[in-house]
Amino acid sequence: MTDTILHEIDIEEICETVESINITEVKENILLDMSNQLKEKFDKIEHLEKGIRKKHKSLIRKVLVIYGLIKAVDKISNENVELPIELQSIIDILNDTIEDFLEQEFFPPLLDH
């Protein structure tokens, strides 16, 4: 048989302990900790967003360079040089494709209301 040891509970001691806890300070510490965690997450998101914006600008530049090259080849092929029909068809398809892409991604049509 195990002996159960019973301790007398001192209600006054418990009340003093509870009174000594500064609830306002605890709340402030919790709030400060939550604020710090939120700031860390915000800083991480801001860093990721900057990287995405930089990558986006780089992609736009490359698309515009491709667009310029396609337009130049199209202009040359239409003015000065007789190309085989297959090559001219490829140039026309490239031109139409890049123009459609730019219209959809950068200059979407306005919706009529």
DRENSEZA-929620 format. One record per atom (N, C-alpha, C, O): x, y, z; residue number from 1; atom name. Coordinates in Angstrom, 2 decimals, decimal comma. Each point is the difference from the previous one (the first is absolute). Last residue first. Example, Ala and Ser with C-alpha at 12.3 -4.5 7.8 and 13.67 -1.06 7.14 Angstrom:
<paros>
> 12,85_-2,25_7,08_2_N
> 0,82_1,19_0,06_2_CA
> -0,77_1,09_0,73_2_C
> 0,51_1,11_0,17_2_O
> -0,22_-6,83_-0,24_1_N
> -0,89_1,19_0,00_1_CA
> 0,90_1,20_0,00_1_C
> 1,04_-0,02_0,66_1_O
</paros>
This chain:
<paros>
> -18,50_48,47_-68,78_113_N
> -0,99_-0,17_1,06_113_CA
> -1,29_0,63_-0,41_113_C
> -0,98_-0,03_0,76_113_O
> 5,81_-2,10_-3,05_112_N
> -1,12_0,92_-0,13_112_CA
> -0,99_-0,29_1,12_112_C
> -0,34_-1,15_0,26_112_O
> 5,83_0,32_-0,29_111_N
> -1,31_-0,62_0,01_111_CA
> -1,08_1,08_-0,13_111_C
> 0,08_1,04_0,66_111_O
> 5,07_-1,02_-2,66_110_N
> -0,85_0,50_1,08_110_CA
> -1,37_-0,64_-0,11_110_C
> -0,54_-0,16_-1,09_110_O
> 5,19_-2,23_-0,61_109_N
> -1,11_0,87_-0,42_109_CA
> -0,82_0,44_1,22_109_C
> -0,15_-0,74_0,97_109_O
> 5,43_-0,28_-0,52_108_N
> -1,26_-0,73_-0,11_108_CA
> -1,13_0,95_-0,40_108_C
> 0,02_1,18_0,35_108_O
> 5,24_-1,07_-0,33_107_N
> -1,00_0,94_-0,46_107_CA
> -1,34_-0,72_-0,16_107_C
> -0,55_-0,06_-1,10_107_O
> 4,43_-2,23_2,75_106_N
> 0,34_1,38_0,35_106_CA
> -1,07_1,01_-0,38_106_C
> -0,09_1,07_0,61_106_O
> -0,26_-5,97_-1,34_105_N
> 0,69_0,16_1,28_105_CA
> 0,18_1,45_0,42_105_C
> -0,05_0,30_1,19_105_O
> -2,11_-1,56_-5,40_104_N
> -0,68_-0,68_1,11_104_CA
> 0,64_0,31_1,35_104_C
> -0,71_0,23_0,98_104_O
> 2,69_1,50_-4,96_103_N
> -1,34_0,56_0,19_103_CA
> -0,70_-0,62_1,20_103_C
> -0,63_0,71_0,79_103_O
> 4,83_-2,44_-2,09_102_N
> 0,13_1,34_0,58_102_CA
> -1,37_0,64_0,25_102_C
> -0,20_0,65_1,02_102_O
> 0,29_-4,84_-3,21_101_N
> 0,48_-0,12_1,38_101_CA
> 0,07_1,36_0,68_101_C
> -0,47_0,17_1,12_101_O
> -0,54_-0,31_-5,72_100_N
> -1,13_-0,50_0,81_100_CA
> 0,39_-0,10_1,47_100_C
> -0,77_0,38_0,88_100_O
> 4,18_0,75_-3,90_99_N
> -0,96_1,09_0,12_99_CA
> -1,21_-0,41_0,83_99_C
> -0,47_0,78_0,83_99_O
> 3,69_-4,05_-1,84_98_N
> 0,55_0,95_0,97_98_CA
> -0,95_1,18_0,17_98_C
> -0,15_0,51_1,12_98_O
> -1,07_-3,76_-4,33_97_N
> 0,03_-0,58_1,34_97_CA
> 0,49_1,00_1,04_97_C
> -0,60_0,14_1,06_97_O
> 0,66_1,00_-5,70_96_N
> -1,37_-0,05_0,53_96_CA
> -0,02_-0,50_1,44_96_C
> -0,74_0,53_0,84_96_O
> 4,91_-0,57_-3,05_95_N
> -0,48_1,37_0,15_95_CA
> -1,40_0,02_0,62_95_C
> -0,24_0,74_0,95_95_O
> 2,09_-4,92_-2,11_94_N
> 0,71_0,59_1,15_94_CA
> -0,53_1,40_0,29_94_C
> -0,26_0,35_1,15_94_O
> -1,37_-2,42_-5,01_93_N
> -0,55_-0,65_1,20_93_CA
> 0,66_0,57_1,26_93_C
> -0,67_0,29_0,99_93_O
> 2,35_1,15_-5,16_92_N
> -1,35_0,53_0,24_92_CA
> -0,63_-0,59_1,27_92_C
> -0,64_0,72_0,77_92_O
> 4,80_-2,43_-2,17_91_N
> 0,16_1,38_0,46_91_CA
> -1,37_0,62_0,31_91_C
> -0,16_0,68_1,01_91_O
> 0,17_-4,93_-2,96_90_N
> 0,51_-0,07_1,38_90_CA
> 0,16_1,41_0,58_90_C
> -0,36_0,23_1,16_90_O
> -0,83_-0,55_-5,68_89_N
> -1,12_-0,44_0,85_89_CA
> 0,43_-0,07_1,46_89_C
> -0,75_0,40_0,89_89_O
> 4,01_0,52_-4,14_88_N
> -0,86_1,17_0,18_88_CA
> -1,19_-0,35_0,90_88_C
> -0,43_0,82_0,81_88_O
> 3,28_-4,31_-2,03_87_N
> 0,68_0,91_0,92_87_CA
> -0,85_1,24_0,26_87_C
> -0,08_0,47_1,13_87_O
> -1,54_-3,53_-4,30_86_N
> 0,03_-0,64_1,32_86_CA
> 0,63_0,92_1,04_86_C
> -0,52_0,15_1,11_86_O
> 0,48_1,08_-5,72_85_N
> -1,31_0,18_0,64_85_CA
> -0,03_-0,59_1,40_85_C
> -0,66_0,53_0,89_85_O
> 5,28_1,33_-2,93_84_N
> -0,90_-1,13_-0,27_84_CA
> -1,29_0,16_0,82_84_C
> 0,01_0,56_1,10_84_O
> 2,39_3,94_-2,27_83_N
> 0,25_-1,18_0,83_83_CA
> -0,91_-1,14_-0,46_83_C
> -1,06_0,22_-0,57_83_O
> 3,19_4,79_-1,12_82_N
> -0,97_-1,02_-0,35_82_CA
> 0,36_-1,27_0,78_82_C
> 1,06_-0,59_-0,22_82_O
> 0,04_5,92_1,50_81_N
> 0,48_-1,34_-0,32_81_CA
> -1,18_-0,90_-0,36_81_C
> -1,05_0,03_0,63_81_O
> 0,69_4,73_0,74_80_N
> 1,20_-0,12_-0,82_80_CA
> 0,29_-1,40_-0,55_80_C
> 0,61_-0,14_-1,06_80_O
> -4,65_1,68_3,83_79_N
> 0,46_1,09_-0,84_79_CA
> 1,09_-0,39_-1,00_79_C
> -0,09_0,37_-1,17_79_O
> -1,99_-3,30_4,59_78_N
> -1,08_0,55_-0,83_78_CA
> 0,50_1,04_-1,01_78_C
> -0,65_0,21_-1,02_78_O
> 3,56_-2,25_4,22_77_N
> -0,49_-1,04_-0,91_77_CA
> -1,10_0,53_-0,92_77_C
> -0,15_-0,48_-1,13_77_O
> 1,95_3,32_4,50_76_N
> 1,02_-0,30_-1,02_76_CA
> -0,54_-1,00_-1,01_76_C
> 0,20_0,15_-1,21_76_O
> -2,94_0,80_4,91_75_N
> 0,12_1,16_-0,87_75_CA
> 0,99_-0,25_-1,13_75_C
> -0,28_0,32_-1,16_75_O
> -0,17_-3,63_4,48_74_N
> -1,22_0,09_-0,80_74_CA
> 0,09_1,17_-0,99_74_C
> -0,36_-0,15_-1,17_74_O
> 3,79_-0,35_4,32_73_N
> 0,09_-1,06_-1,01_73_CA
> -1,22_0,06_-0,92_73_C
> 0,13_-0,17_-1,21_73_O
> -0,17_3,11_4,84_72_N
> 1,07_0,37_-0,94_72_CA
> 0,12_-1,04_-1,11_72_C
> 0,10_0,36_-1,18_72_O
> -3,11_-1,22_4,72_71_N
> -0,50_1,09_-0,85_71_CA
> 1,05_0,41_-1,04_71_C
> -0,34_0,29_-1,14_71_O
> 1,60_-3,50_4,34_70_N
> -1,00_-0,56_-0,92_70_CA
> -0,53_1,07_-0,94_70_C
> -0,16_-0,24_-1,19_70_O
> 3,09_1,63_4,59_69_N
> 0,70_-0,82_-1,00_69_CA
> -0,98_-0,58_-1,02_69_C
> 0,27_0,00_-1,20_69_O
> -2,06_2,39_4,87_68_N
> 0,74_0,89_-0,90_68_CA
> 0,71_-0,77_-1,10_68_C
> -0,02_0,41_-1,15_68_O
> -2,13_-2,89_4,56_67_N
> -0,98_0,70_-0,83_67_CA
> 0,70_0,90_-1,02_67_C
> -0,35_-0,01_-1,18_67_O
> 3,00_-2,04_4,41_66_N
> -0,47_-0,99_-0,97_66_CA
> -1,00_0,65_-0,97_66_C
> 0,05_-0,22_-1,21_66_O
> 1,36_2,82_4,78_65_N
> 1,12_-0,20_-0,93_65_CA
> -0,42_-0,98_-1,09_65_C
> 0,26_0,22_-1,18_65_O
> -3,29_0,42_4,66_64_N
> 0,04_1,17_-0,89_64_CA
> 1,16_-0,07_-0,99_64_C
> -0,13_0,45_-1,13_64_O
> -0,26_-3,80_4,42_63_N
> -1,12_-0,11_-0,93_63_CA
> 0,02_1,17_-0,98_63_C
> -0,26_-0,18_-1,19_63_O
> 3,41_0,25_4,66_62_N
> 0,31_-1,04_-0,98_62_CA
> -1,11_-0,16_-1,02_62_C
> 0,28_-0,19_-1,19_62_O
> -0,95_3,21_4,78_61_N
> 1,07_0,48_-0,89_61_CA
> 0,29_-1,03_-1,09_61_C
> 0,14_0,36_-1,17_61_O
> -3,13_-1,63_4,54_60_N
> -0,60_1,00_-0,89_60_CA
> 1,04_0,51_-1,00_60_C
> -0,27_0,11_-1,19_60_O
> 1,75_-2,98_4,60_59_N
> -0,78_-0,72_-1,01_59_CA
> -0,65_0,97_-0,99_59_C
> -0,04_-0,28_-1,20_59_O
> 2,35_2,12_4,86_58_N
> 0,94_-0,68_-0,89_58_CA
> -0,74_-0,72_-1,12_58_C
> 0,41_0,05_-1,16_58_O
> -2,95_1,90_4,60_57_N
> 0,59_1,03_-0,87_57_CA
> 0,95_-0,63_-1,01_57_C
> 0,01_0,39_-1,17_57_O
> -1,78_-3,26_4,43_56_N
> -1,05_0,45_-0,92_56_CA
> 0,54_1,04_-0,97_56_C
> -0,26_-0,08_-1,20_56_O
> 3,01_-1,39_4,73_55_N
> -0,12_-1,04_-1,02_55_CA
> -1,03_0,42_-1,06_55_C
> 0,21_-0,21_-1,19_55_O
> 0,22_3,00_4,91_54_N
> 1,24_0,05_-0,79_54_CA
> -0,06_-1,01_-1,14_54_C
> 0,37_0,32_-1,13_54_O
> -3,89_-0,33_4,26_53_N
> -0,06_1,20_-0,85_53_CA
> 1,23_0,09_-0,90_53_C
> -0,12_0,36_-1,17_53_O
> 0,03_-3,83_4,34_52_N
> -0,97_-0,25_-1,06_52_CA
> -0,10_1,20_-0,94_52_C
> -0,06_-0,16_-1,22_52_O
> 2,76_0,56_5,05_51_N
> 0,58_-0,95_-0,95_51_CA
> -0,92_-0,27_-1,17_51_C
> 0,44_-0,10_-1,14_51_O
> -2,06_2,74_4,68_50_N
> 1,04_0,73_-0,74_50_CA
> 0,65_-0,91_-1,04_50_C
> 0,26_0,43_-1,13_50_O
> -3,35_-2,41_4,07_49_N
> -0,67_0,88_-0,97_49_CA
> 1,01_0,79_-0,83_49_C
> -0,19_0,17_-1,20_49_O
> 1,73_-2,84_4,79_48_N
> -0,46_-0,83_-1,12_48_CA
> -0,64_0,85_-1,09_48_C
> 0,21_-0,23_-1,19_48_O
> 1,01_2,42_5,14_47_N
> 1,21_-0,45_-0,70_47_CA
> -0,38_-0,85_-1,22_47_C
> 0,55_0,17_-1,08_47_O
> -4,01_1,17_3,96_46_N
> 0,51_1,16_-0,73_46_CA
> 1,25_-0,38_-0,81_46_C
> 0,17_0,45_-1,13_46_O
> -1,98_-3,68_4,03_45_N
> -0,89_0,21_-1,16_45_CA
> 0,50_1,16_-0,85_45_C
> -0,01_-0,08_-1,23_45_O
> 2,26_-0,72_5,27_44_N
> 0,23_-1,10_-0,94_44_CA
> -0,83_0,17_-1,26_44_C
> 0,49_-0,19_-1,11_44_O
> -1,17_3,25_4,61_43_N
> 1,31_0,22_-0,62_43_CA
> 0,31_-1,10_-1,01_43_C
> 0,56_0,28_-1,07_43_O
> -4,48_-0,73_3,66_42_N
> -0,14_1,10_-0,96_42_CA
> 1,32_0,24_-0,73_42_C
> 0,00_0,18_-1,22_42_O
> 0,02_-3,26_4,75_41_N
> -0,73_-0,54_-1,16_41_CA
> -0,16_1,07_-1,09_41_C
> 0,16_-0,29_-1,18_41_O
> 1,79_1,65_5,23_40_N
> 0,88_-0,96_-0,67_40_CA
> -0,68_-0,56_-1,25_40_C
> 0,62_-0,09_-1,06_40_O
> -3,21_2,87_3,82_39_N
> 1,02_0,77_-0,72_39_CA
> 0,94_-0,93_-0,75_39_C
> 0,35_0,28_-1,15_39_O
> -3,52_-2,25_4,00_38_N
> -0,65_0,57_-1,18_38_CA
> 0,99_0,79_-0,84_38_C
> -0,02_-0,09_-1,23_38_O
> 1,47_-1,60_5,36_37_N
> -0,22_-1,10_-0,94_37_CA
> -0,62_0,52_-1,30_37_C
> 0,37_-0,43_-1,09_37_O
> 0,16_3,50_4,58_36_N
> 1,31_-0,40_-0,54_36_CA
> -0,14_-1,12_-1,02_36_C
> 0,65_0,01_-1,04_36_O
> -4,50_1,33_3,40_35_N
> 0,43_1,05_-0,92_35_CA
> 1,33_-0,35_-0,65_35_C
> 0,18_0,21_-1,20_35_O
> -1,82_-3,02_4,59_34_N
> -0,79_-0,16_-1,22_34_CA
> 0,40_1,05_-1,05_34_C
> 0,06_-0,31_-1,19_34_O
> 1,94_0,65_5,41_33_N
> 0,46_-1,21_-0,68_33_CA
> -0,76_-0,22_-1,31_33_C
> 0,60_-0,34_-1,02_33_O
> -1,99_3,86_3,79_32_N
> 1,31_0,30_-0,56_32_CA
> 0,54_-1,20_-0,78_32_C
> 0,56_0,16_-1,08_32_O
> -4,56_-0,74_3,48_31_N
> -0,21_0,89_-1,14_31_CA
> 1,32_0,33_-0,70_31_C
> 0,07_0,01_-1,23_31_O
> 0,12_-2,48_5,21_30_N
> -0,62_-0,81_-1,05_30_CA
> -0,19_0,83_-1,26_30_C
> 0,29_-0,45_-1,10_30_O
> 1,23_2,70_4,87_29_N
> 1,04_-0,92_-0,51_29_CA
> -0,53_-0,88_-1,12_29_C
> 0,68_-0,24_-1,00_29_O
> -3,72_3,06_3,26_28_N
> 0,93_0,80_-0,80_28_CA
> 1,09_-0,87_-0,62_28_C
> 0,38_0,18_-1,15_28_O
> -3,39_-2,17_4,18_27_N
> -0,68_0,34_-1,26_27_CA
> 0,92_0,78_-0,92_27_C
> 0,04_-0,24_-1,21_27_O
> 1,54_-0,68_5,51_26_N
> -0,10_-1,25_-0,77_26_CA
> -0,65_0,27_-1,35_26_C
> 0,48_-0,48_-1,03_26_O
> -0,34_4,01_4,09_25_N
> 1,35_-0,29_-0,52_25_CA
> -0,01_-1,26_-0,86_25_C
> 0,65_-0,05_-1,04_25_O
> -4,60_1,19_3,27_24_N
> 0,28_0,99_-1,05_24_CA
> 1,35_-0,28_-0,62_24_C
> 0,15_0,07_-1,22_24_O
> -1,43_-2,60_4,96_23_N
> -0,72_-0,41_-1,21_23_CA
> 0,29_0,96_-1,14_23_C
> 0,15_-0,44_-1,14_23_O
> 2,67_-0,93_5,51_22_N
> -0,46_1,23_-0,62_22_CA
> -0,62_-0,36_-1,36_22_C
> 0,71_-0,23_-0,98_22_O
> 0,06_-2,52_5,79_21_N
> 0,11_-0,08_-1,46_21_CA
> -0,60_1,26_-0,59_21_C
> -1,16_0,33_0,25_21_O
> 0,92_-1,16_4,39_20_N
> 1,33_0,48_-0,39_20_CA
> 0,21_-0,06_-1,52_20_C
> 0,90_0,65_-0,53_20_O
> -4,89_-2,29_2,64_19_N
> 0,05_1,46_0,06_19_CA
> 1,34_0,54_-0,48_19_C
> 0,07_1,10_-0,55_19_O
> -0,63_-5,75_0,92_18_N
> -0,85_0,50_-1,08_18_CA
> 0,04_1,53_-0,03_18_C
> 0,06_0,59_-1,08_18_O
> 2,14_-2,69_4,61_17_N
> 0,68_-0,31_-1,25_17_CA
> -0,78_0,57_-1,18_17_C
> 0,58_0,60_-0,91_17_O
> -2,51_-0,31_5,19_16_N
> 1,15_0,91_-0,11_16_CA
> 0,73_-0,21_-1,33_16_C
> 0,42_0,97_-0,63_16_O
> -3,91_-3,93_1,67_15_N
> -0,53_1,33_-0,28_15_CA
> 1,12_1,01_-0,15_15_C
> -0,06_0,87_-0,87_15_O
> 1,21_-5,20_2,19_14_N
> -0,46_-0,01_-1,39_14_CA
> -0,52_1,38_-0,38_14_C
> 0,28_0,50_-1,09_14_O
> 0,89_-1,15_5,55_13_N
> 1,21_-0,01_-0,85_13_CA
> -0,39_0,03_-1,48_13_C
> 0,63_0,71_-0,79_13_O
> -4,08_-1,09_3,96_12_N
> 0,60_1,33_0,06_12_CA
> 1,23_0,09_-0,89_12_C
> 0,23_1,01_-0,67_12_O
> -2,36_-5,17_1,27_11_N
> -0,79_0,89_-0,85_11_CA
> 0,61_1,39_-0,02_11_C
> 0,02_0,64_-1,05_11_O
> 2,12_-5,47_1,93_10_N
> -0,06_1,28_0,68_10_CA
> -0,66_1,00_-0,95_10_C
> 0,62_0,49_-0,93_10_O
> -0,73_-6,06_1,59_9_N
> 0,05_1,11_-0,94_9_CA
> -0,18_1,28_0,79_9_C
> -0,93_0,17_0,78_9_O
> 2,90_-5,23_0,56_8_N
> -0,97_1,03_0,33_8_CA
> 0,19_1,16_-0,96_8_C
> 1,12_0,45_-0,22_8_O
> -0,04_-5,60_-0,87_7_N
> 0,58_1,26_0,42_7_CA
> -1,11_0,97_0,30_7_C
> -1,03_0,04_-0,67_7_O
> 1,72_-5,71_0,45_6_N
> -0,84_1,15_-0,23_6_CA
> 0,71_1,23_0,55_6_C
> 0,54_0,00_1,10_6_O
> 0,72_-5,17_-2,84_5_N
> 0,39_1,10_0,85_5_CA
> -0,86_1,19_-0,38_5_C
> -0,03_0,43_-1,16_5_O
> -0,39_-5,99_0,85_4_N
> -0,32_1,25_-0,64_4_CA
> 0,35_1,11_0,97_4_C
> -0,47_0,04_1,14_4_O
> 2,19_-5,33_-1,80_3_N
> -0,41_1,06_0,91_3_CA
> -0,25_1,27_-0,81_3_C
> 0,83_0,39_-0,82_3_O
> -1,33_-5,70_-0,69_2_N
> 0,79_1,22_-0,08_2_CA
> -0,55_1,04_0,95_2_C
> -1,21_0,13_0,21_2_O
> 1,24_-5,72_-0,24_1_N
> -0,83_1,15_0,00_1_CA
> 0,90_1,25_0,00_1_C
> 0,97_0,08_0,75_1_O
</paros>
